[in-house]
Amino acid sequence: MREVLPELLAWWESGETVGVGTVVATFQSAPRPPGASMLVGPDESAVGSVSGGCVEGAVYELGQSVVESGEPVLQRYGISDDDAFAVGLTCGGILDVFVEKVSKDTFPELGEIAADIEAGRPVALATVIEHPDPAVLGRRIVVRPDEPTAGPSLGSARMDDAVHDDAIGLLGHGTNATLTYGPDGERRGEGMRVFVWAFAPKPRMLVFGAIDFAAAVARVGAFLGYHVTVCDARPVFATRSRFPEADEVVVDWPHRYLQTERDAGRVDQRTVIAVLTHDPKFDVPLLEVALRLPEVAYVGAMGSRRTHEDRLERLREVGVTEKEIDRLSSPIGLDLGARTPEETAISIAAEIVALQWGGSGDRLGSKDGRIHH
């Protein structure tokens, strides 16, 4: 929903009614992840995408129907042997799309949720997408950390409590998911499915070393949706004019800045760290801190093979263990044959994406099996 929120909010604020289709589950090689949304606007426009083009027409028509009837629908799209000419995905995947009617009457909480997202405050939206009782379908609650559940009840305190607890967990990781319960929120039951949008703040990319490669990495990081910080102890290099695409440019000793951010709770499981200085006086103290942070997703360090070996010896000398060293991606990036700063930034980004989703980094044309992990 995040990518279509500005258009949705504008229509909502003007009192219009919008059909919203959202991917709530995917199977095999579905092209869009859970949470991807498409709007059917009051001006008959379509905004966003649920499949990259395969089933948008069918979802558009269903959205128009749901706006007229007011009844939400959970629809599965995919090719089957029994109906090979049905609307489906050319990639052979399967996806579930939940289509609902959104207006100020049906979704009065949208304005507050949009304000939370804009301010970077974590908020989750949990919507019932399947239930034996049609009256429960489409009910939603809003979940915020350290606050009671907001919005009307899903149907019972047991349902609300179960979904609230699980949504808090998803919010901590910034992960969307469909959860399954019994009709009254029973943990081991089936019959009720709830989709949770977890709108957490952007994940962070911390780039250490204000060099030309860092500018390229900052651009790619921003493109991938990270909140990018460039940090260097040298004020003559760490300037806003040199890193216009970074969200923050910080002048501080890298190891001290990283420890401060960790102590303040601003480093989490989605944070990626790129160490580009290849200078021992900066690298070793910084990596000594970074490799001991169990919550970060990625730590990579730039340098030649010789620099890498020297760096490892220095880390061992200050007491970094082999297990901690194994977390280090060095030399940083995938083997793309990169030469320029821009090509190197793509190499680093490719390694981060591959580790995030379990990719091998091999050429897809040389492999068999599923494309999406």
Secondary structure, DSSP 8 states (H G I E B T S, - for coil): -GGGHHHHHHHHHTT--EEEEEEEEEESS-SS-TT-EEEE-TTS-EEE-SSTTSSHHHHHHHHHHHHHH---EEEEEE--SS-TTSS--TTS-EEEEEEEEESTTT-TTHHHHHHHHHHT--EEEEEEEE-SSGGGTT-EEEE-TTS--BSS-SSSHHHHHHHHHHHHHHHHHT--EEEEE-TT--TT--SEEEEEEEE----EEEEES-SHHHHHHHHHHHHTT-EEEEEES-TTT--GGG-TT-SEEEES-HHHHHHHHHHTT---TT-EEEE----HHHHHHHHHHHTT-TT-SEEEE---HHHHHHHHHHHHHTT--HHHHTTEE-S-S--S---SHHHHHHHHHHHHHHHHHT---S-GGG--S-S--
